[in-house]
């Protein structure tokens, strides 16, 4: 039964549109940049850039003291994205790969 539930969730997520945004953000210890991938209304991956360090996350529990929690846990429609810039999936994937390769977020 658990396997079927996982497959159903996977199918639902695959049908939802993905959105990619870039914008400035205030972190625990300063100003930085945030890149977010939304699947439907939920953030599915996020890259937080602060003081030249990139922190990639796809898990709500990821936490770094200088940044805070690494993945937004609310809904996209609850955010004011008017100052954010829509970016392409390709740009997000490039930045994601760089952040993961840097290994900054080994928590």
N, C-alpha and C positions, 0 to 999 in steps of 0.2 A: 504494500500500500504506500509506504514512504517513497519508493522509487517512482510510482505513478504520480504522486503529488509533486515531486521534483521535476518530472518531465512536463507536467501541466504548467508549473511556474515558468519553466524555460520557454515553453511555447508562447505564453502570455508576454514575457519579456521580449521575445524576438519580434512580436507584432507591434510593439510600442516604438514610436519614433524617438530617435536620439537627437539631442541638442547639445551644442558645445559653446561654452562661454569663457571669456577672459575678462578679468577686471582687477582693480586694486582692492586690497583688503587690509583691515587693521587686525594684527595678531596680538598675542599676549605681550610680546616684547618689541613691537614695532610695525611699521608699514611694509607690505609686501604685495605679491601678486598671487592670484588664484585662478586656476583653470579647472572647469568643472564639466563633466559629462553627465547629462541627465538622460535617463531612460524613462520616457513618459514624464511623470512628475517627480521622480526620485533621483537623487544624485547617485550615480553608480561608481564613478571614479573621480578623483580629485587630485590635483597637484598644487601644493602650497609652496610658494617660493619666498624665502625670507633671508636677507643678508647673504645672497649668493648660494644658498643651500636649497635644494628641491626635495620635497617630501611627498611621495606618491602614496595614495591610499584607495582601497576599495572596500574598507572595513570600518564600520561605525565605531569600533572600539580602539582604533589606532589613535594614539595620543603622544604628542611631543611637548614638553613643558614650554619651550620657546614659542610654539605655534598654538597649541591647544588641540582639540580634537581635529583630526585631519579630513573627515568626510562630513559634509552637511547632512543633517538628519531630518530636515523638514521637506516641505513640498516646494517645487519650483514656483508655483503660483503664489507662494507666500513671500517670495523675495522681490525686492525692487531691483530689477535688472536693467533699469533705464541707463545706468552709467556703464554697464557691461557691454562687451563687444562680442557678437557672434563670430565664432571661428569655424573652420572646416574640421571634419573628422581627421583628415590627413595631418593638419597642424597639431591637433590634440595628440594624435598617436605619436608624432615625432617628439613632442615635449614629454609625453608619458615614457617613451623608451629611454630618453635621456635621464629622466628622474629615477627610473628604476635602475638603470645602469650605475648611477651615482651612489646608490645604496645609502643615502642619508637617513632614511626612515627605518633603520633596523632597530625596532623598539623591543 
